[in-house]
Amino acid sequence: MDISRDIEKVRQKIKSEGTVAKKPFAVAMYRFSMFMLDYFTRVKKELNLDYESFMIIQTVVSHNLYLLNKKNKLAITYEDLEEEWSHITDGLLNQVTQFREIRSSQKLTISSICLVIGLPKETVRRKINELSKKKILRISNINGILLGNEYKKIFSKFVPETTLQVSKLLKGWEKSGILKSLLDFKI
């Protein structure tokens, strides 16, 4: 896969299609940049975590959400998810363990986290050990890297504000007209 060729295809599509190119893109990029800066600083300030550790946590959360969504055909609401996270006891989500055990082929490992976020294995191992000491993550020989009891505090502290900030970002994009252009954009 040649990413530079893909980027060039997108760039050409933006120019030829015109819908995204003719909207106030600098305003949209500014709002996105401010969103990202706010997100980054809130990780450090509110959660007292370095960004790499936070991304490791997000990888574990993503894996759990994947398993949860895969098993449940119905949409899981914010309230359902908040309830689910609040009952983390041994690092496994209640609904996941209610229906089946994680097969060893589906467990999240240090190596798989390295592949997802592109950090060296020793860095990931060290940070997972630190997060395990804080009980944010849990290491299981059988089930892999899991969420720890303290993750529920991160969810309840960080997700509502992030939801508000995403809402503000999208409303700003909608007001400028770029949101519709981005939604209509096809490659």
C-alpha positions in Angstrom: 0.0 0.0 0.0 1.5 3.3 -1.1 0.1 6.0 1.3 1.7 8.9 -0.6 -0.3 7.7 -3.7 -3.5 7.5 -1.7 -2.9 11.0 -0.2 -2.3 12.4 -3.7 -5.6 10.8 -4.9 -7.5 12.5 -2.1 -5.8 15.8 -2.8 -6.8 15.6 -6.5 -10.3 14.5 -5.6 -10.7 17.6 -3.3 -9.5 19.9 -6.1 -11.6 18.3 -8.8 -14.8 17.8 -6.9 -14.7 21.3 -5.4 -17.2 20.9 -2.6 -14.7 20.6 0.2 -12.2 22.9 -1.6 -14.7 25.7 -1.9 -15.7 25.7 1.8 -13.9 27.6 4.5 -11.4 24.8 5.1 -9.0 26.9 7.2 -11.8 27.6 9.7 -12.5 23.8 9.9 -8.8 23.0 10.3 -8.4 25.6 13.0 -11.4 24.1 14.9 -10.0 20.6 14.5 -6.5 21.7 15.7 -8.0 23.4 18.7 -10.1 20.3 19.5 -6.9 18.2 19.3 -4.9 20.6 21.5 -7.7 20.6 24.1 -7.9 16.8 24.0 -4.1 16.5 24.4 -3.9 19.0 27.3 -7.0 17.4 29.1 -5.3 14.0 29.1 -2.3 15.5 30.9 -4.2 17.9 33.2 -7.3 15.9 34.1 -6.1 12.4 33.9 -2.4 13.0 34.9 -1.3 10.7 32.1 1.2 11.0 29.3 -0.3 10.8 25.8 1.3 7.4 24.9 -0.1 5.8 28.0 -3.5 7.2 27.2 -3.3 5.8 23.7 -2.4 2.4 25.1 -5.5 2.6 27.3 -7.6 3.7 24.3 -6.3 0.6 22.4 -7.5 -1.6 25.3 -10.9 0.2 25.3 -11.2 -0.1 21.6 -10.6 -3.9 21.8 -13.2 -4.2 24.5 -15.7 -2.1 22.5 -15.0 -4.3 19.5 -15.8 -7.5 21.5 -18.9 -5.8 23.0 -20.2 -4.6 19.7 -19.4 -7.9 18.0 -21.5 -9.9 20.5 -24.4 -7.5 20.9 -26.5 -6.9 17.8 -28.4 -4.0 19.4 -26.9 -0.6 19.7 -25.3 0.0 23.1 -26.2 3.4 24.5 -24.1 5.8 26.5 -26.0 4.8 29.6 -25.4 1.1 28.9 -21.7 1.7 28.3 -21.4 3.8 31.5 -23.1 1.0 33.5 -20.8 -1.5 31.8 -17.6 0.4 32.7 -18.8 1.0 36.3 -19.0 -2.7 36.9 -15.5 -3.7 35.8 -14.3 -6.1 38.4 -11.6 -8.3 37.0 -10.8 -6.4 33.9 -13.4 -8.0 31.7 -16.6 -6.3 30.7 -19.7 -7.9 32.3 -21.5 -8.5 29.0 -18.5 -10.0 27.3 -18.0 -12.5 30.2 -21.7 -13.2 30.4 -21.8 -14.6 26.9 -18.4 -16.2 26.4 -14.8 -16.3 27.5 -12.2 -14.5 25.4 -10.5 -17.0 23.3 -6.7 -16.8 23.4 -6.7 -15.7 19.7 -8.8 -12.7 20.7 -6.9 -11.5 23.7 -5.1 -8.3 23.5 -1.3 -8.6 23.8 1.6 -6.2 24.2 2.6 -7.1 20.6 -0.8 -6.3 19.2 -0.9 -2.9 21.0 2.6 -2.2 19.5 1.2 -2.9 16.0 -1.8 -0.6 16.5 0.0 2.4 17.9 3.5 2.0 16.5 5.5 2.2 19.8 8.4 0.0 20.7 7.6 -3.2 22.6 9.6 -2.2 25.7 7.9 1.2 25.9 4.5 -0.5 25.7 5.5 -3.1 28.2 6.8 -0.5 30.7 3.8 1.8 30.3 1.4 -1.2 30.7 3.2 -2.2 33.9 2.8 1.4 35.2 -0.9 1.5 34.3 -1.3 -1.9 35.9 0.2 -0.5 39.2 -2.4 2.3 39.0 -5.1 -0.3 38.4 -6.1 1.3 35.1 -5.1 -1.8 33.2 -4.8 -5.4 34.3 -2.4 -8.0 32.9 -3.8 -11.6 32.7 -1.8 -14.5 31.3 -5.0 -16.1 30.1 -7.0 -13.1 28.9 -4.3 -10.6 27.9 -4.3 -6.9 28.6 -7.6 -5.8 30.2 -9.2 -2.8 31.7 -8.6 -2.4 35.4 -11.0 -1.2 38.1 -9.8 2.4 37.9 -10.7 2.8 34.2 -14.3 3.6 35.3 -12.9 6.9 36.8 -11.3 7.8 33.4 -14.6 7.1 31.6 -16.7 9.1 34.0 -14.2 12.0 34.2 -13.1 12.3 30.6 -15.8 11.0 28.2 -18.6 13.6 29.0 -16.3 16.6 28.3 -14.9 14.9 25.2 -18.5 14.3 24.0 -19.3 18.0 24.5 -16.1 19.1 22.7 -16.9 16.8 19.7 -20.4 18.3 19.6 -19.0 21.8 19.5 -16.5 20.8 16.8 -19.3 19.3 14.6 -21.6 22.2 15.2 -18.9 24.7 14.2 -18.2 22.6 11.0 -21.9 22.5 10.3 -22.2 26.3 10.7 -19.4 26.8 8.2 -20.8 24.4 5.7 -17.7 22.1 5.8 -19.5 19.2 7.6 -22.0 18.6 4.8 -19.1 18.8 2.3 -17.1 16.3 4.3 -20.1 13.9 4.6 -20.8 14.2 0.9 -17.1 13.7 0.0 -16.4 10.3 -1.7 -13.2 8.8 -2.8 
